[in-house]
């Protein structure tokens, strides 16, 4: 399971205590090949901290794109709301 010299190297289980199990499952489903789960605006905030901690760079990069797109869309919406109405 592990390629490093750590306590868990000979174990068949690993206890993860710094993320909740639902968020970790979402992370696994997003990075495991063959699953239909895609990283999206609904799960990115749960998945990106885990991807960052475990250095899953493709998910971190995809998270940046998703969050950047979302911020751009929010910014456009806010600007439209702030524009003076003509009438």
KENURO-470392 format. One record per residue: residue number from 0; residue in three letters; chain; x, y, z of N, C-alpha, C, O, CB in turn. Coordinates in steps of 0.02 Angstrom, whole numbers. Glycine has a CB too. Layout:
BEGIN
+-----+-----+---+--------+--------+--------+--------+--------+--------+--------+--------+--------+--------+--------+--------+--------+--------+--------+
:   k :   r : c :   n.px :   n.py :   n.pz :  ca.px :  ca.py :  ca.pz :   c.px :   c.py :   c.pz :   o.px :   o.py :   o.pz :  cb.px :  cb.py :  cb.pz :
+-----+-----+---+--------+--------+--------+--------+--------+--------+--------+--------+--------+--------+--------+--------+--------+--------+--------+
: NUM : ALA : A :      X :      Y :      Z :      X :      Y :      Z :      X :      Y :      Z :      X :      Y :      Z :      X :      Y :      Z :
...
+-----+-----+---+--------+--------+--------+--------+--------+--------+--------+--------+--------+--------+--------+--------+--------+--------+--------+
This chain:
BEGIN
+-----+-----+---+--------+--------+--------+--------+--------+--------+--------+--------+--------+--------+--------+--------+--------+--------+--------+
:   k :   r : c :   n.px :   n.py :   n.pz :  ca.px :  ca.py :  ca.pz :   c.px :   c.py :   c.pz :   o.px :   o.py :   o.pz :  cb.px :  cb.py :  cb.pz :
+-----+-----+---+--------+--------+--------+--------+--------+--------+--------+--------+--------+--------+--------+--------+--------+--------+--------+
:   0 : UNK : A :     41 :    -59 :      0 :      0 :      0 :      0 :     43 :     63 :      0 :     29 :    110 :    -37 :    -46 :      0 :     60 :
:   1 : UNK : A :     95 :     64 :     41 :    139 :    123 :     44 :    209 :    105 :     18 :    231 :     48 :     24 :    143 :    150 :    117 :
:   2 : UNK : A :    242 :    154 :    -10 :    309 :    143 :    -35 :    361 :    176 :     10 :    421 :    172 :     -5 :    315 :    170 :   -105 :
:   3 : UNK : A :    339 :    207 :     63 :    387 :    242 :    107 :    399 :    200 :    170 :    366 :    148 :    180 :    361 :    312 :    126 :
:   4 : UNK : A :    445 :    221 :    210 :    459 :    187 :    274 :    420 :    222 :    328 :    445 :    268 :    361 :    536 :    188 :    290 :
:   5 : UNK : A :    359 :    201 :    338 :    317 :    229 :    390 :    283 :    172 :    427 :    285 :    114 :    406 :    264 :    278 :    360 :
:   6 : UNK : A :    252 :    188 :    483 :    221 :    138 :    525 :    168 :     98 :    487 :    161 :     38 :    497 :    189 :    171 :    587 :
:   7 : UNK : A :    132 :    131 :    442 :     77 :     99 :    407 :     99 :     54 :    350 :     57 :     21 :    319 :     31 :    152 :    380 :
:   8 : UNK : A :    163 :     50 :    335 :    187 :     14 :    277 :    167 :    -60 :    276 :    156 :    -88 :    223 :    262 :     20 :    273 :
:   9 : UNK : A :    162 :    -90 :    334 :    143 :   -161 :    338 :     70 :   -171 :    360 :     50 :   -227 :    376 :    189 :   -197 :    386 :
:  10 : UNK : A :     33 :   -118 :    359 :    -36 :   -122 :    383 :    -85 :   -127 :    324 :    -70 :   -106 :    268 :    -53 :    -60 :    425 :
:  11 : UNK : A :   -142 :   -155 :    338 :   -194 :   -158 :    287 :   -246 :   -103 :    297 :   -296 :    -99 :    262 :   -229 :   -226 :    289 :
:  12 : UNK : A :   -234 :    -59 :    346 :   -280 :     -4 :    358 :   -241 :     59 :    375 :   -182 :     57 :    394 :   -330 :    -22 :    414 :
:  13 : UNK : A :   -275 :    113 :    369 :   -246 :    178 :    383 :   -300 :    221 :    415 :   -354 :    228 :    388 :   -218 :    212 :    318 :
:  14 : UNK : A :   -285 :    248 :    473 :   -333 :    291 :    507 :   -320 :    363 :    489 :   -265 :    389 :    500 :   -330 :    281 :    584 :
:  15 : UNK : A :   -370 :    396 :    460 :   -365 :    466 :    441 :   -410 :    505 :    488 :   -471 :    495 :    489 :   -385 :    477 :    366 :
:  16 : UNK : A :   -380 :    549 :    527 :   -418 :    584 :    578 :   -427 :    658 :    564 :   -465 :    692 :    599 :   -385 :    575 :    645 :
:  17 : UNK : A :   -394 :    685 :    514 :   -398 :    757 :    502 :   -449 :    777 :    449 :   -455 :    836 :    434 :   -332 :    782 :    481 :
:  18 : UNK : A :   -487 :    729 :    421 :   -541 :    743 :    373 :   -599 :    697 :    390 :   -589 :    640 :    413 :   -517 :    734 :    299 :
:  19 : UNK : A :   -659 :    720 :    377 :   -715 :    675 :    391 :   -722 :    624 :    335 :   -698 :    635 :    279 :   -782 :    715 :    400 :
:  20 : UNK : A :   -754 :    569 :    350 :   -756 :    513 :    303 :   -794 :    529 :    238 :   -775 :    505 :    185 :   -787 :    453 :    336 :
:  21 : UNK : A :   -846 :    569 :    242 :   -884 :    587 :    182 :   -842 :    629 :    134 :   -843 :    619 :     74 :   -948 :    624 :    201 :
:  22 : UNK : A :   -805 :    677 :    162 :   -762 :    719 :    121 :   -705 :    678 :     90 :   -687 :    688 :     32 :   -732 :    777 :    162 :
:  23 : UNK : A :   -678 :    632 :    129 :   -624 :    590 :    103 :   -649 :    543 :     49 :   -615 :    531 :     -1 :   -592 :    550 :    160 :
:  24 : UNK : A :   -709 :    517 :     57 :   -739 :    475 :      6 :   -749 :    515 :    -58 :   -735 :    491 :   -113 :   -806 :    444 :     30 :
:  25 : UNK : A :   -773 :    576 :    -52 :   -782 :    620 :   -110 :   -715 :    631 :   -145 :   -711 :    629 :   -207 :   -812 :    688 :    -88 :
:  26 : UNK : A :   -663 :    642 :   -106 :   -595 :    650 :   -134 :   -574 :    587 :   -173 :   -550 :    593 :   -229 :   -544 :    663 :    -77 :
:  27 : UNK : A :   -584 :    529 :   -143 :   -565 :    467 :   -177 :   -604 :    457 :   -241 :   -577 :    435 :   -292 :   -576 :    408 :   -130 :
:  28 : UNK : A :   -669 :    472 :   -239 :   -710 :    464 :   -299 :   -690 :    512 :   -355 :   -697 :    496 :   -414 :   -783 :    474 :   -282 :
:  29 : UNK : A :   -664 :    570 :   -336 :   -642 :    619 :   -387 :   -574 :    601 :   -417 :   -560 :    621 :   -473 :   -639 :    688 :   -356 :
:  30 : UNK : A :   -534 :    565 :   -381 :   -467 :    552 :   -408 :   -457 :    479 :   -430 :   -406 :    463 :   -460 :   -415 :    570 :   -357 :
:  31 : UNK : A :   -505 :    436 :   -414 :   -498 :    366 :   -433 :   -521 :    357 :   -505 :   -578 :    374 :   -522 :   -538 :    321 :   -386 :
:  32 : UNK : A :   -479 :    330 :   -548 :   -498 :    320 :   -619 :   -558 :    274 :   -625 :   -565 :    225 :   -589 :   -439 :    291 :   -658 :
:  33 : UNK : A :   -601 :    291 :   -672 :   -658 :    248 :   -686 :   -721 :    267 :   -649 :   -775 :    240 :   -664 :   -641 :    179 :   -670 :
:  34 : UNK : A :   -717 :    312 :   -601 :   -778 :    334 :   -567 :   -809 :    391 :   -608 :   -775 :    424 :   -647 :   -764 :    356 :   -494 :
:  35 : UNK : A :   -872 :    401 :   -598 :   -906 :    454 :   -634 :   -907 :    520 :   -597 :   -935 :    569 :   -620 :   -977 :    433 :   -650 :
:  36 : UNK : A :   -877 :    521 :   -538 :   -878 :    580 :   -497 :   -829 :    632 :   -524 :   -770 :    617 :   -533 :   -861 :    563 :   -424 :
:  37 : UNK : A :   -853 :    691 :   -536 :   -811 :    745 :   -561 :   -804 :    798 :   -507 :   -850 :    809 :   -468 :   -840 :    776 :   -626 :
:  38 : UNK : A :   -748 :    830 :   -507 :   -738 :    888 :   -463 :   -782 :    944 :   -490 :   -782 :    957 :   -550 :   -663 :    909 :   -459 :
:  39 : UNK : A :   -820 :    977 :   -446 :   -864 :   1030 :   -468 :   -872 :   1081 :   -413 :   -843 :   1074 :   -359 :   -933 :   1002 :   -489 :
:  40 : UNK : A :   -911 :   1133 :   -426 :   -919 :   1187 :   -378 :   -952 :   1163 :   -314 :   -943 :   1195 :   -262 :   -960 :   1243 :   -409 :
:  41 : UNK : A :   -989 :   1108 :   -316 :  -1023 :   1083 :   -256 :   -977 :   1043 :   -210 :   -991 :   1038 :   -150 :  -1080 :   1040 :   -276 :
:  42 : UNK : A :   -923 :   1015 :   -237 :   -880 :    974 :   -194 :   -808 :   1000 :   -189 :   -768 :    973 :   -149 :   -878 :    903 :   -220 :
:  43 : UNK : A :   -791 :   1051 :   -227 :   -722 :   1074 :   -229 :   -695 :   1097 :   -161 :   -638 :   1084 :   -144 :   -715 :   1130 :   -280 :
:  44 : UNK : A :   -737 :   1130 :   -122 :   -714 :   1155 :    -57 :   -701 :   1099 :     -7 :   -664 :   1109 :     42 :   -764 :   1204 :    -28 :
:  45 : UNK : A :   -730 :   1041 :    -18 :   -718 :    984 :     25 :   -657 :    944 :      2 :   -619 :    917 :     42 :   -779 :    938 :     27 :
:  46 : UNK : A :   -648 :    941 :    -64 :   -596 :    899 :    -94 :   -527 :    932 :    -95 :   -477 :    899 :    -83 :   -616 :    880 :   -164 :
:  47 : UNK : A :   -525 :    997 :   -109 :   -460 :   1030 :   -119 :   -414 :   1028 :    -57 :   -354 :   1020 :    -66 :   -471 :   1102 :   -139 :
:  48 : UNK : A :   -438 :   1035 :      4 :   -391 :   1029 :     61 :   -358 :    961 :     65 :   -299 :    955 :     83 :   -427 :   1044 :    126 :
:  49 : UNK : A :   -395 :    909 :     47 :   -368 :    841 :     49 :   -319 :    832 :     -8 :   -265 :    804 :      1 :   -425 :    788 :     45 :
:  50 : UNK : A :   -338 :    855 :    -67 :   -294 :    850 :   -126 :   -229 :    888 :   -113 :   -175 :    866 :   -132 :   -329 :    877 :   -189 :
:  51 : UNK : A :   -235 :    945 :    -81 :   -174 :    984 :    -65 :   -130 :    948 :    -15 :    -70 :    943 :    -25 :   -194 :   1054 :    -37 :
:  52 : UNK : A :   -160 :    922 :     37 :   -121 :    887 :     89 :    -84 :    826 :     60 :    -26 :    814 :     77 :   -167 :    864 :    146 :
:  53 : UNK : A :   -117 :    788 :     17 :    -88 :    727 :    -11 :    -55 :    739 :    -79 :    -36 :    692 :   -114 :   -141 :    674 :    -17 :
:  54 : UNK : A :    -48 :    802 :    -97 :    -10 :    823 :   -156 :    -36 :    790 :   -221 :      2 :    764 :   -261 :     64 :    807 :   -148 :
:  55 : UNK : A :   -103 :    792 :   -228 :   -134 :    766 :   -289 :   -141 :    826 :   -336 :   -194 :    858 :   -340 :   -205 :    731 :   -275 :
:  56 : UNK : A :    -87 :    841 :   -371 :    -82 :    902 :   -411 :   -136 :    911 :   -464 :   -161 :    967 :   -472 :    -16 :    905 :   -443 :
:  57 : UNK : A :   -156 :    859 :   -500 :   -210 :    869 :   -549 :   -275 :    895 :   -518 :   -309 :    937 :   -547 :   -224 :    804 :   -587 :
:  58 : UNK : A :   -292 :    869 :   -459 :   -353 :    893 :   -426 :   -344 :    964 :   -400 :   -391 :   1004 :   -403 :   -371 :    847 :   -368 :
:  59 : UNK : A :   -285 :    981 :   -375 :   -271 :   1049 :   -352 :   -277 :   1097 :   -411 :   -308 :   1150 :   -404 :   -201 :   1053 :   -319 :
:  60 : UNK : A :   -248 :   1080 :   -467 :   -252 :   1123 :   -527 :   -324 :   1130 :   -551 :   -345 :   1186 :   -567 :   -208 :   1094 :   -583 :
:  61 : UNK : A :   -360 :   1076 :   -553 :   -430 :   1079 :   -575 :   -471 :   1121 :   -527 :   -517 :   1157 :   -548 :   -459 :   1007 :   -581 :
:  62 : UNK : A :   -455 :   1117 :   -462 :   -489 :   1157 :   -412 :   -478 :   1232 :   -425 :   -524 :   1272 :   -419 :   -465 :   1139 :   -341 :
:  63 : UNK : A :   -417 :   1250 :   -442 :   -402 :   1320 :   -457 :   -443 :   1345 :   -516 :   -468 :   1401 :   -515 :   -327 :   1329 :   -472 :
:  64 : UNK : A :   -451 :   1304 :   -567 :   -490 :   1323 :   -625 :   -564 :   1332 :   -606 :   -595 :   1382 :   -624 :   -484 :   1270 :   -682 :
:  65 : UNK : A :   -591 :   1284 :   -569 :   -661 :   1287 :   -549 :   -674 :   1348 :   -505 :   -723 :   1384 :   -516 :   -681 :   1223 :   -512 :
:  66 : UNK : A :   -631 :   1359 :   -456 :   -641 :   1416 :   -411 :   -631 :   1482 :   -447 :   -666 :   1531 :   -434 :   -594 :   1411 :   -351 :
:  67 : UNK : A :   -582 :   1485 :   -492 :   -571 :   1545 :   -532 :   -630 :   1562 :   -575 :   -650 :   1620 :   -579 :   -508 :   1538 :   -575 :
:  68 : UNK : A :   -658 :   1512 :   -608 :   -717 :   1522 :   -649 :   -776 :   1546 :   -608 :   -812 :   1592 :   -628 :   -736 :   1457 :   -686 :
:  69 : UNK : A :   -785 :   1516 :   -550 :   -840 :   1535 :   -506 :   -832 :   1607 :   -482 :   -881 :   1644 :   -480 :   -844 :   1488 :   -446 :
:  70 : UNK : A :   -772 :   1627 :   -464 :   -760 :   1695 :   -441 :   -772 :   1745 :   -498 :   -799 :   1800 :   -486 :   -689 :   1703 :   -415 :
:  71 : UNK : A :   -752 :   1727 :   -558 :   -763 :   1771 :   -616 :   -838 :   1781 :   -627 :   -861 :   1837 :   -638 :   -730 :   1742 :   -679 :
:  72 : UNK : A :   -876 :   1727 :   -624 :   -948 :   1731 :   -634 :   -981 :   1773 :   -579 :  -1026 :   1813 :   -592 :   -979 :   1660 :   -635 :
:  73 : UNK : A :   -959 :   1763 :   -517 :   -986 :   1803 :   -461 :   -970 :   1877 :   -469 :  -1011 :   1920 :   -455 :   -958 :   1777 :   -394 :
:  74 : UNK : A :   -910 :   1890 :   -491 :   -888 :   1960 :   -502 :   -931 :   1993 :   -556 :   -951 :   2051 :   -548 :   -814 :   1962 :   -522 :
:  75 : UNK : A :   -944 :   1957 :   -610 :   -986 :   1985 :   -665 :  -1056 :   1999 :   -639 :  -1086 :   2051 :   -655 :   -988 :   1936 :   -725 :
:  76 : UNK : A :  -1083 :   1953 :   -601 :  -1151 :   1962 :   -574 :  -1153 :   2022 :   -527 :  -1200 :   2061 :   -529 :  -1173 :   1899 :   -537 :
:  77 : UNK : A :  -1103 :   2029 :   -485 :  -1100 :   2085 :   -438 :  -1095 :   2152 :   -475 :  -1128 :   2200 :   -457 :  -1041 :   2077 :   -390 :
:  78 : UNK : A :  -1053 :   2153 :   -527 :  -1047 :   2215 :   -566 :  -1113 :   2235 :   -599 :  -1131 :   2294 :   -600 :   -993 :   2207 :   -620 :
:  79 : UNK : A :  -1149 :   2185 :   -625 :  -1214 :   2199 :   -656 :  -1263 :   2228 :   -605 :  -1301 :   2274 :   -622 :  -1243 :   2136 :   -687 :
:  80 : UNK : A :  -1261 :   2203 :   -545 :  -1306 :   2227 :   -493 :  -1288 :   2298 :   -471 :  -1331 :   2335 :   -449 :  -1304 :   2181 :   -433 :
:  81 : UNK : A :  -1224 :   2316 :   -477 :  -1201 :   2382 :   -456 :  -1208 :   2435 :   -511 :  -1205 :   2495 :   -497 :  -1130 :   2378 :   -435 :
:  82 : UNK : A :  -1217 :   2413 :   -572 :  -1225 :   2460 :   -628 :  -1289 :   2501 :   -618 :  -1341 :   2474 :   -599 :  -1226 :   2423 :   -696 :
:  83 : UNK : A :  -1285 :   2567 :   -631 :  -1346 :   2607 :   -625 :  -1396 :   2588 :   -679 :  -1378 :   2574 :   -737 :  -1330 :   2682 :   -630 :
:  84 : UNK : A :  -1458 :   2587 :   -661 :  -1510 :   2570 :   -709 :  -1530 :   2634 :   -747 :  -1533 :   2688 :   -718 :  -1573 :   2539 :   -673 :
:  85 : UNK : A :  -1542 :   2626 :   -809 :  -1562 :   2683 :   -851 :  -1637 :   2678 :   -863 :  -1661 :   2632 :   -896 :  -1523 :   2683 :   -920 :
:  86 : UNK : A :  -1673 :   2725 :   -837 :  -1744 :   2721 :   -850 :  -1782 :   2764 :   -806 :  -1843 :   2767 :   -811 :  -1769 :   2655 :   -844 :
+-----+-----+---+--------+--------+--------+--------+--------+--------+--------+--------+--------+--------+--------+--------+--------+--------+--------+
